[in-house]
Structure formats: structure tokens, C-alpha cells
């Protein structure tokens, strides 16, 4: 199973006023989309106390409530039209990819629950909530969920889970303050060493792509690094982040209004990242790649030609190859495939195919050799025929 470890689409993705009535139409418009997302937020609210409490999830007296909540959540997710989100994200696959993955996981959780595989159902449903951070850390558009997370303090949340839940419900100020309190605490590093880097990179993603606040990020990084107990490999990466943040804080960036300006800016980011990195997927360049993806997600709204859209999808694929551990597992492969489908006969499609092929073979390689599954071989064959 392929889960995003951070993120994705389940709560209040698009702005919706409290008490707003849901559009009864099936048309994929922004208002209807807003109502559907808020409906999902209510489904999540009902499920949360059970997902984070194993005993409550297994208690037979809660079985009907959990079953109906899973069923409703699954149905709402299935009927949301990704096309409506184009009003906010442009021709971006992120929403569609996240919704498809969320729907598949929720269906699996529901079926497992009905078959009596209760713990597996809980695990899958809980993991599916991770589909919120990715989309919610791409754009500021949208309101917070219409319920107070503070009332859920009784949940048995790990620090990383609480941070993700705050982001998923768009409580950005609280999320950043909470992350900063953890990252500045020697006890967190001591007791949650494995989660420290993950939280630090989540923090960067949020403050760069949503808050657009390089000076604040730099201050927090300096606090952490100057403490002296940061692991050496993280400190090395963070030196690259500090370098990028310092330069960003001095910039006077202008809005990107043309495809030429977009690609010039993104290629500049890539070049800076490569200059900081010690090897191809070194995370020292994360700030530059995060800024590049922010520009590209926003820039997809202004692109008109298939060739330009394919170019943007290719660049998103390249960036997410490096950022994969930031909750984007295999998203780069999806963008490469979309690049091919967008303009199969263009030279860009061949570049996307080469990157996709290399990624798949690398992903299925191990000490015993490369074992590419039949469905992936068929996928490559189908795509290769398209570009020839």
C-alpha cells in the first residue's frame, strides 16, 4: 500500500462560511466543492475519537456509529469532483491524486470493518487522514474546519499526529507554534529522535508554501542549530536551508504572470538547489524545491498550451522526486505520467518517460535484482507506445 506519510485531502480544503448551505447541483463548481469538503470535515470529526483510541474502536457498542461514519465518509469522498478544485489549483493533479487515494483507502477501511478486520480497518482509516497536509500546504486558499481542535485534547495523539491534524484542519498559527515548541525542545529530540527530522521538514513545507515567511523560518532554524545537540546529518542539511532562507529574505519577488517567467524562476530554483546539494536527492536543497513547487502549483492556473502544461508537470515531477519523504510518495511518477498524457508527441514527453522508467526500475530494485511487476511493465509499454 502506498500511503503519503504527511498529508492530503479530507477536511475543509476550500473556503466555506459557517452555516453555508450545500449546493444541490451536481455541477463541479467551487461552492458545491466547499460544502462537500466541509461535510468531509464533519465525518472526520465523528471518527477521530475512535481512530486514536484502539479500545473505543474495538468496542462493540461503538460498532454501528463507526460503521456509519466510515460509510458516509467514503461516499462523500467518492462523489467529490476534482474538476471543481481547478478553480483554486488550476490543471493540477494533486487534488485528483489525493482524492483517488483517499477514496481507495476509505473503501478498504470500510470493507475491512465489515469483514471483522477491525484493527486493520482502523489503521487504514487513520492513515487516510494523512491526505490533508499535502494539499493544505500548497495554498492559503480556504478556511479552517468549522470545529475546534482544542476540544480533541483527550485524543491519544503522538506529537507528529497532532501537528498534522492542526495543519489538516487549517489551524496554521497553532500548527506552527506547536511545531516550533517541539523543535526547540531538547526533550523532543531526545525522546522522538526518529520524528525530529520529519517534523522539521513539515515545518519548512508549511512556513514556505503557506506562510511565505523566510525570516521566521530562519529564526527558528537558528534556535535549533545553535542549541548544539542537532544530529550532524540534519545540521548539514539545515545549513543549506539557512543559506536559501537568507537569500530569500533579501528578495523582492514580483508576481509571475507568464509561462516564460514561471519556467525561468523555477529553473533558477533548481539550479540553486543543485548548487547546495552534495548528491542528487540530498535534502539540503529542500527550500528551493519547495519554493519551486509553490510557484508551479500556482503557475498551472495561468498556463494555456499543452506544451507549457507538460513542461510544468515535468518540473513538478523532478521536484517531488527529491521531496518524496515530505508526504509525496510516488507523486513524481504521477506527474511524469500526466506530462506524457498531456502532449505525447512533444520532446518533453520523452524526457518524462525516461524519468518515470528510471524511477520505477530504481523503486523495484534490491539485492536480488530488479523485479518490475507485470502491471508496471504494461504501464511503461502503454506509455512508450504513446510517445513513439
C-alpha positions, 0 to 999 in steps of 0.5 A, a space after each residue: 500500500 502506498 500511503 503519503 506519510 504527511 498529508 492530503 485531502 479530507 477536511 475543509 480544503 476550500 473556503 466555506 462560511 459557517 452555516 453555508 448551505 450545500 449546493 444541490 447541483 451536481 455541477 463541479 463548481 467551487 461552492 458545491 466543492 466547499 460544502 462537500 469538503 466541509 461535510 468531509 470535515 464533519 465525518 472526520 470529526 465523528 471518527 477521530 475519537 475512535 481512530 486514536 483510541 484502539 479500545 473505543 474502536 474495538 468496542 462493540 457498542 461503538 460498532 454501528 456509529 463507526 460503521 456509519 461514519 466510515 460509510 458516509 465518509 467514503 461516499 462523500 469522498 467518492 462523489 467529490 469532483 476534482 474538476 471543481 478544485 481547478 478553480 483554486 489549483 488550476 490543471 493540477 493533479 494533486 487534488 485528483 491524486 489525493 482524492 483517488 487515494 483517499 477514496 481507495 483507502 476509505 473503501 478498504 477501511 470500510 470493507 475491512 470493518 465489515 469483514 471483522 478486520 477491525 484493527 486493520 480497518 482502523 489503521 487504514 482509516 487513520 492513515 487516510 487522514 494523512 491526505 490533508 497536509 499535502 494539499 493544505 500546504 500548497 495554498 492559503 486558499 480556504 478556511 479552517 474546519 468549522 470545529 475546534 481542535 482544542 476540544 480533541 485534547 483527550 485524543 491519544 495523539 503522538 506529537 507528529 499526529 497532532 501537528 498534522 491534524 492542526 495543519 489538516 484542519 487549517 489551524 496554521 498559527 497553532 500548527 506552527 507554534 506547536 511545531 516550533 515548541 517541539 523543535 526547540 525542545 531538547 526533550 523532543 529530540 531526545 525522546 522522538 529522535 526518529 520524528 525530529 527530522 520529519 517534523 522539521 521538514 513539515 515545518 519548512 513545507 508549511 512556513 514556505 508554501 503557506 506562510 511565505 515567511 523566510 525570516 521566521 523560518 530562519 529564526 527558528 532554524 537558528 534556535 535549533 542549530 545553535 542549541 548544539 545537540 542537532 544530529 550532524 546529518 540534519 545540521 548539514 542539511 539545515 545549513 543549506 536551508 539557512 543559506 536559501 532562507 537568507 537569500 530569500 529574505 533579501 528578495 523582492 519577488 514580483 508576481 509571475 504572470 507568464 509561462 516564460 517567467 514561471 519556467 525561468 524562476 523555477 529553473 533558477 530554483 533548481 539550479 540553486 538547489 543543485 548548487 547546495 546539494 552534495 548528491 542528487 536527492 540530498 535534502 539540503 536543497 529542500 527550500 528551493 524545491 519547495 519554493 519551486 513547487 509553490 510557484 508551479 502549483 500556482 503557475 498551472 492556473 495561468 498556463 494555456 498550451 499543452 506544451 507549457 502544461 507538460 513542461 510544468 508537470 515535468 518540473 513538478 515531477 523532478 521536484 517531488 522526486 527529491 521531496 518524496 519523504 515530505 508526504 509525496 510518495 510516488 507523486 513524481 511518477 504521477 506527474 511524469 505520467 500526466 506530462 506524457 498524457 498531456 502532449 505525447 508527441 512533444 520532446 518533453 514527453 520523452 524526457 518524462 518517460 525516461 524519468 518515470 522508467 528510471 524511477 520505477 526500475 530504481 523503486 523495484 530494485 534490491 539485492 536480488 535484482 530488479 523485479 518490475 511487476 507485470 502491471 508496471 511493465 504494461 504501464 511503461 509499454 502503454 506509455 512508450 507506445 504513446 510517445 513513439 
